[in-house]
Amino acid sequence: MTGIENLFHGFQIAVTPFNLFVAVLGIMLGTIIGVLPGLGGANGVAILLPLTFTMPPTSAIILLTSLYWGALFGGAITSVLFNIPGEPWSVATTFDGYPLARQGLGGQALTAAFTSSFVGALFSIVLITFFAPLLAEVALKFGPPEFFAIQLLTFSSFIGLGGGNPLKSLVSIVLGFVLASVGLDIVTGQLRMTFGLVDLMKGFDFIVAVIGLFGIGEILLSVEEGLSFKGTPTGMNLRVVLDTWKVLPRYTRTFVRGAFIGFWMGFKPGGATPASFMSYAFAKRFSKHPERFGKGELEGVVAPETAAHAAGVAAMLPMITLGIPGSPTAAVMLGGLIIWGLQPGPLLFTEKPDFVWGLIASMYTGNLIGVLMVLAFVPFFAAILRIPFAILTPLIVVVCAIGSYAVHNSMIDIWYMLIFGVVGYVFKKLDYPLAPLVLALVLGDLAENALRQSLIMSQGSLAIFVSRPIAGAITAVAVFFFVLPVLTPWWRRLRGIAPPAPQQT
Amino acid sequence: MRAVDLATASLLILLGGVVVADSLRIGIGWGTDGPRSGFFPFWLGVIMILACAAICVQAWRRPTDKPFVTRERLDPVLKVLWPATLMVILITPLGLYVASALYVAFYMRWVGRHGWPAIALCAIGIPLLVFVVFETWFLVPMPKGPLEAWLGY
């Protein structure tokens, strides 16, 4: 069992005093970021990325992943206490979390939310520990056609499974790719779409795009909607935590179901949100008291939180094994890997085992520290939202500006951030999804190179994506997702006429 | 909502046109050693134009409509945006720390109507904290102006 040995080796790296300190710091900042409106996991990680340039890569990734776990936990706090989902996948948590808090059971709801987050995350981490090395080994045999097929699959799942308007998802993806191709073409050395402007030669950095689209865009949206935090007291103490833990084993089946749904949906992009809703819907369907859901049922908090966290962790699997991120936050981390001088992809496992196993081990320690910290300090984190918004808003804008500037020490990036902020605000209102745009911007060069190399291999024939067995299979699934939005209405009509088909589970 | 939807899609069509034109300029075919630089962006531009055209048709057909944003809801958005723009302009002559202090102070006074002691505390405290964390702990330099020069940084 070399896997176990590697994991132990990883723990030796993750459990050094400095790395533990980094994890605690990351979780604390992450939870604050998750609680604050306008700062989610993705742009929190993006803003702090410049601070990690001088750190050893393993400590840097531990800081960023801890930040991510913290943000996931923080999202639950606002959902339960303030009825404000910090992230789209926390929406389902508000359904029962907020009613519970209104009934004075906020402590129970939060304990359940944090515990289920932890369980969901742990499930995914265990699966990552065992599957990641296997997947990396398979991926080592991948050539450019396979990688391009995986990219196709990544983006097709936004269109087929993302919900919303598939055309707008497509436009977001294409816009991301277009922005990525601005500047120097590294293959031929030609300048593209710069129109003689020196500032455009460097292209657009996705970190700045993330900060603008998610940070500034989100803050504009929330001031438009009128920030008002009607918080309920936390009602959290040790007795409540212990009493809730006694009740939770009742929901074992919900935990298992949520964790499986989360992992399965999560390693595909955009999976966390549908996973949380799906888990909630299943819990309601199999419950003995479905009528209690939405009015304050503890199981209604357990189900989406387990799935969302399992999915959030599972999004790391394709990032470390294939070099393809499953979520915007993972995309920013991938950008970090490149800046730290690491080549993301399957080779990481053989060339930088310390980094990979340190990262995997830190997922265990980070989540354990995380759940204990949020349980202990909930009132402190909730108090952050009681800071008047006239202080929070300029603070967030300033922090975003600093983060954008620090990436390349360039003023133009702060302007891009503002522009991306306005674009993010308009796109969000018009239902253009932002996550695929960011992913396309990150993966643009990789995808284009994979496509070009494949075409060079095949002398320009697109048949290479279907004739190689692995690439062909992946392409087939991708094509299926691409046409899914076209098929679905047609399929519904067919089912409307035919007798109802047996329920799919 | 429909007007903004149409305008956005039209702008994106225009952008797609620019992309296609630029790709045609640098060549979209097969070069000596593979696809030329314009190959990938060209098809992106084409997809963008087609998809946005379809979005336009969808938006055109949609009968019911609510406004994209009302006057009184747009107001707070602009109140964030234009002082922020002003701050970014001021960063170049004054440096980031002074510009952000002014921005925080202005916003707190104008929108939040906070008292001067609270404003002074935040407007000086926030940039100072940023300075300590970025410049001294993590050695990430920020744009600086005359004040920092006077203080010897």
Interface residues (C-beta under 8 A of the other chain):
Chain A: P50 L51 F53 T54 N165 L167 K168 L170 V171 V174 L175 F177 V178 S181 D185 V187 T188 Q190 R192 M193 F195 I216 I219 L220 V223 E224 E225 G226 P388 F389 A390 I391 T393 P394 L395 V397 V398 V399 A401 I402 Y405 A406 N409 M411 I414 W415 L418 G421 V422 Y425 V426 F427 K429 L430 Y432 E448 L451 R452 Q453 L455 I456 G460
Chain B: M1 V4 D5 T8 A9 L12 L15 V18 V19 D22 S23 I26 W30 G31 D33 G34 P35 R36 S37 G38 F39 F40 P41 L44 G45 I47 M48 A51 C52 A54 I55 Q58 F68 V69 R73 L74 P76 V77 K79 V80 L81 P83 A84 T85 M87 V88 I91 T92 L96 S100 Y103 V104 Y107 M108 V111 G112 R113 H114 C122 I126 P127 V130 V133 F134 F138 L139 V140 P141 M142 P143
